[in-house]
Amino acid sequence: MPRFVHTQTAPLDLPAEVLAEVDAAWERAHELVADELELHFEVSVSGRVRGELRAADGGELVSRLSASEALALACGDAELATAA
């Protein structure tokens, strides 16, 4: 199931291989905290990316992450330091 749901025109046309890598990172992140937390990515109109950790049971915001922090977590290169 693709993780990309376009609600508006994307500011950049990303190559399919980049989207596939982001999708794979999303899958790895989902496995880390599937029962407790969800990792969300958001892209602003200007193209700035940020991440958010949300509670899986209702979507309450737990923590905001920079793009690099969110990607490191998604790729398994960082440990979750947020107390859930």
Backbone as a chain_set.jsonl record, in Angstrom:
{"seq": "MPRFVHTQTAPLDLPAEVLAEVDAAWERAHELVADELELHFEVSVSGRVRGELRAADGGELVSRLSASEALALACGDAELATAA", "coords": {"N": [[0.846, -1.175, 0.0], [0.749, 2.114, -0.965], [2.337, 4.879, 0.644], [2.018, 7.472, 0.048], [-0.17, 9.974, -0.179], [-1.549, 12.237, -2.109], [-2.612, 15.408, -1.508], [-2.501, 17.812, -2.612], [-0.902, 19.572, -5.314], [2.35, 18.476, -5.705], [5.286, 20.237, -4.634], [7.684, 19.591, -5.773], [8.837, 17.415, -8.316], [9.587, 14.32, -7.605], [11.949, 11.711, -8.245], [10.99, 8.336, -9.009], [12.512, 6.372, -7.687], [13.419, 7.71, -5.412], [11.029, 8.201, -4.042], [10.383, 5.536, -3.559], [12.438, 4.806, -1.791], [11.849, 6.464, 0.401], [9.374, 5.412, 1.053], [10.144, 2.83, 1.847], [11.667, 3.503, 4.085], [9.639, 4.516, 5.668], [8.221, 2.179, 6.199], [10.126, 0.775, 7.768], [10.279, 2.508, 9.969], [7.704, 2.315, 10.904], [7.649, -0.284, 11.862], [9.256, -0.041, 14.128], [7.85, 1.239, 16.216], [5.192, 0.435, 16.121], [2.934, -0.163, 17.722], [2.735, 1.917, 19.517], [3.65, 4.531, 18.701], [3.433, 6.789, 15.882], [5.145, 7.785, 12.979], [5.105, 10.704, 11.238], [5.402, 12.497, 8.191], [5.658, 15.753, 6.898], [5.239, 18.065, 4.306], [5.82, 21.354, 3.524], [4.37, 24.077, 1.607], [6.503, 25.501, 0.638], [8.371, 23.545, 0.398], [9.755, 22.647, 2.569], [10.542, 20.083, 4.852], [9.286, 18.293, 7.634], [9.143, 16.27, 10.589], [6.88, 14.402, 12.656], [6.167, 12.824, 15.712], [3.504, 10.901, 16.682], [0.956, 9.787, 18.933], [-0.225, 6.499, 18.596], [-2.779, 5.828, 19.234], [-4.95, 7.799, 18.65], [-3.597, 10.02, 17.708], [-2.332, 12.123, 19.092], [0.046, 14.703, 19.386], [3.357, 13.936, 20.068], [6.043, 14.575, 19.75], [7.991, 16.935, 17.886], [10.041, 16.755, 15.035], [13.095, 17.453, 13.33], [13.695, 17.324, 9.798], [15.994, 15.787, 9.28], [16.293, 14.399, 11.711], [13.924, 12.889, 11.745], [14.241, 11.322, 9.423], [16.566, 9.911, 10.12], [15.604, 8.41, 12.257], [13.63, 6.938, 10.919], [15.208, 5.448, 9.186], [16.561, 3.834, 10.858], [18.883, 4.758, 11.992], [18.954, 6.165, 14.309], [18.117, 6.354, 17.758], [15.057, 6.143, 19.517], [14.347, 8.685, 21.645], [12.296, 9.656, 23.061], [10.151, 9.594, 25.765], [7.584, 7.365, 25.985]], "CA": [[0.0, 0.0, 0.0], [1.597, 3.303, -1.011], [2.214, 5.792, 1.778], [1.912, 8.829, -0.453], [-1.505, 10.408, -0.545], [-1.367, 13.622, -2.52], [-3.776, 16.252, -1.303], [-2.266, 19.002, -3.422], [0.188, 19.377, -6.257], [3.65, 18.44, -5.04], [6.154, 21.334, -5.066], [8.794, 19.033, -6.542], [8.609, 16.1, -8.907], [10.675, 13.462, -7.148], [12.102, 10.474, -9.007], [10.315, 7.173, -8.431], [13.397, 5.66, -6.761], [13.439, 8.463, -4.158], [9.767, 7.891, -3.378], [10.474, 4.151, -3.089], [13.303, 4.795, -0.611], [11.09, 7.067, 1.496], [8.356, 4.43, 1.415], [10.832, 1.768, 2.594], [12.01, 4.086, 5.393], [8.387, 4.589, 6.42], [7.939, 0.821, 6.659], [11.043, 0.475, 8.874], [9.873, 3.322, 11.112], [6.448, 1.766, 11.4], [7.976, -1.496, 12.619], [9.909, 0.311, 15.386], [6.925, 1.677, 17.262], [3.876, 0.255, 15.513], [1.841, -0.198, 18.685], [2.738, 3.074, 20.406], [3.856, 5.825, 18.04], [3.44, 6.855, 14.422], [6.014, 8.817, 12.431], [4.459, 11.406, 10.132], [6.195, 13.487, 7.476], [4.845, 16.821, 6.337], [5.981, 18.94, 3.395], [5.146, 22.64, 3.375], [4.279, 24.584, 0.235], [7.847, 25.941, 0.244], [9.215, 22.371, 0.222], [10.408, 22.274, 3.83], [10.044, 18.822, 5.393], [9.455, 18.085, 9.066], [8.552, 15.029, 11.065], [6.164, 14.441, 13.923], [5.804, 11.571, 16.353], [2.164, 11.007, 17.233], [0.443, 8.594, 19.602], [-0.97, 5.658, 17.66], [-4.177, 5.746, 19.664], [-5.62, 9.09, 18.656], [-2.835, 11.007, 16.966], [-1.82, 13.236, 19.897], [1.433, 15.04, 19.088], [4.3, 13.577, 21.121], [7.288, 15.305, 19.53], [8.306, 17.42, 16.542], [11.394, 16.378, 14.641], [13.616, 18.026, 12.094], [13.691, 16.344, 8.709], [17.12, 14.863, 9.445], [15.989, 13.525, 12.843], [12.869, 11.958, 11.335], [14.814, 10.359, 8.484], [17.477, 9.038, 10.851], [14.762, 7.476, 12.997], [12.986, 6.054, 9.944], [16.201, 4.575, 8.574], [17.186, 3.011, 11.891], [20.171, 5.322, 12.357], [18.8, 6.928, 15.545], [17.284, 5.696, 18.744], [13.955, 6.942, 19.992], [14.681, 9.208, 22.963], [11.089, 10.209, 23.637], [9.463, 8.687, 26.706], [6.205, 7.172, 25.524]], "C": [[0.889, 1.234, 0.0], [1.314, 4.228, 0.169], [2.021, 7.224, 1.335], [0.487, 9.114, -0.898], [-1.395, 11.89, -0.861], [-2.665, 14.393, -2.353], [-3.659, 17.562, -2.073], [-1.133, 18.695, -4.389], [1.517, 19.456, -5.514], [4.524, 19.579, -5.546], [7.316, 20.854, -5.92], [8.357, 17.706, -7.146], [9.803, 15.23, -8.543], [10.738, 12.203, -7.989], [11.454, 9.3, -8.264], [11.204, 6.441, -7.43], [13.508, 6.382, -5.414], [12.16, 8.177, -3.373], [9.776, 6.468, -2.826], [11.343, 4.052, -1.84], [12.598, 5.389, 0.601], [10.017, 6.096, 1.977], [8.979, 3.297, 2.236], [11.225, 2.26, 3.986], [10.771, 4.176, 6.269], [8.044, 3.214, 6.987], [8.823, 0.446, 7.848], [10.651, 1.247, 10.127], [8.607, 2.767, 11.739], [6.695, 0.524, 12.254], [8.548, -1.173, 13.993], [8.912, 0.547, 16.511], [5.476, 1.499, 16.826], [2.728, 0.306, 16.506], [1.712, 1.074, 19.501], [2.779, 4.416, 19.684], [3.793, 5.686, 16.526], [4.353, 8.006, 14.012], [5.335, 9.404, 11.213], [5.45, 12.38, 9.512], [5.244, 14.504, 6.876], [5.739, 17.704, 5.473], [5.186, 20.224, 3.227], [5.12, 23.044, 1.903], [5.663, 25.013, -0.269], [8.81, 24.77, 0.052], [9.94, 21.936, 1.473], [9.728, 21.036, 4.414], [10.273, 18.809, 6.903], [8.785, 16.78, 9.439], [7.832, 15.257, 12.379], [5.965, 13.014, 14.417], [4.446, 11.785, 16.993], [1.785, 9.692, 17.904], [-0.415, 7.812, 18.622], [-2.451, 5.604, 17.996], [-4.813, 7.134, 19.764], [-4.851, 10.208, 17.987], [-2.325, 12.197, 17.751], [-0.341, 13.454, 19.602], [2.311, 14.738, 20.291], [5.564, 14.409, 20.991], [7.384, 15.775, 18.081], [9.769, 17.121, 16.271], [11.814, 17.168, 13.419], [13.564, 16.93, 11.029], [14.807, 15.331, 8.895], [16.893, 13.916, 10.623], [14.961, 12.468, 12.457], [13.412, 10.903, 10.379], [15.778, 9.404, 9.178], [16.696, 8.001, 11.648], [14.136, 6.455, 12.04], [13.963, 5.039, 9.352], [16.911, 3.684, 9.597], [18.532, 3.515, 12.333], [20.113, 6.137, 13.64], [17.921, 6.125, 16.483], [16.202, 6.668, 19.201], [14.252, 7.379, 21.418], [13.466, 9.789, 23.655], [10.454, 9.191, 24.562], [8.009, 8.576, 26.296], [5.282, 6.856, 26.678]], "O": [[1.716, 1.383, 0.899], [0.176, 4.336, 0.628], [1.874, 8.112, 2.176], [0.007, 8.553, -1.884], [-1.171, 12.704, 0.035], [-3.68, 14.075, -2.972], [-4.621, 18.324, -2.165], [-0.481, 17.657, -4.276], [1.766, 20.41, -4.776], [4.523, 19.874, -6.742], [7.872, 21.623, -6.705], [7.586, 16.965, -6.537], [10.891, 15.383, -9.099], [9.705, 11.679, -8.405], [11.389, 9.292, -7.035], [10.706, 5.938, -6.424], [13.674, 5.733, -4.381], [12.213, 7.938, -2.167], [9.239, 6.218, -1.748], [11.022, 3.293, -0.925], [12.733, 4.873, 1.71], [9.782, 5.974, 3.179], [8.389, 2.857, 3.223], [11.124, 1.512, 4.959], [10.841, 3.939, 7.475], [7.621, 3.107, 8.138], [8.342, -0.13, 8.824], [10.685, 0.699, 11.228], [8.461, 2.755, 12.961], [6.016, 0.314, 13.26], [8.354, -1.942, 14.934], [9.122, 0.094, 17.636], [4.627, 2.334, 17.137], [1.644, 0.778, 16.161], [0.674, 1.295, 20.124], [2.027, 5.331, 20.021], [4.059, 4.623, 15.966], [4.334, 9.072, 14.627], [5.023, 8.686, 10.262], [6.239, 13.011, 10.216], [4.161, 14.159, 6.405], [6.855, 18.045, 5.864], [4.02, 20.194, 2.836], [5.773, 22.421, 1.065], [5.956, 24.901, -1.459], [9.937, 24.965, -0.403], [10.674, 20.947, 1.446], [8.501, 20.951, 4.463], [11.313, 19.252, 7.39], [7.96, 16.253, 8.693], [8.141, 16.191, 13.12], [5.639, 12.114, 13.644], [4.253, 12.732, 17.755], [2.234, 8.621, 17.496], [-1.234, 8.387, 17.904], [-3.28, 5.358, 17.121], [-5.169, 7.58, 20.855], [-5.426, 11.264, 17.724], [-1.921, 13.194, 17.153], [0.437, 12.5, 19.571], [2.054, 15.215, 21.396], [6.101, 14.893, 21.987], [6.916, 15.097, 17.165], [10.618, 17.22, 17.156], [10.988, 17.511, 12.574], [13.407, 15.751, 11.345], [14.594, 14.136, 8.69], [17.263, 12.745, 10.544], [15.107, 11.294, 12.799], [13.085, 9.723, 10.506], [15.806, 8.216, 8.86], [17.09, 6.836, 11.703], [14.119, 5.257, 12.322], [13.586, 3.907, 9.052], [17.763, 2.873, 9.233], [19.272, 2.782, 12.99], [21.113, 6.742, 14.029], [17.092, 5.323, 16.055], [16.425, 7.877, 19.259], [14.393, 6.539, 22.306], [13.593, 10.363, 24.737], [10.243, 8.042, 24.173], [7.286, 9.572, 26.264], [4.083, 6.663, 26.474]]}, "num_chains": 1, "name": "protein.A"}
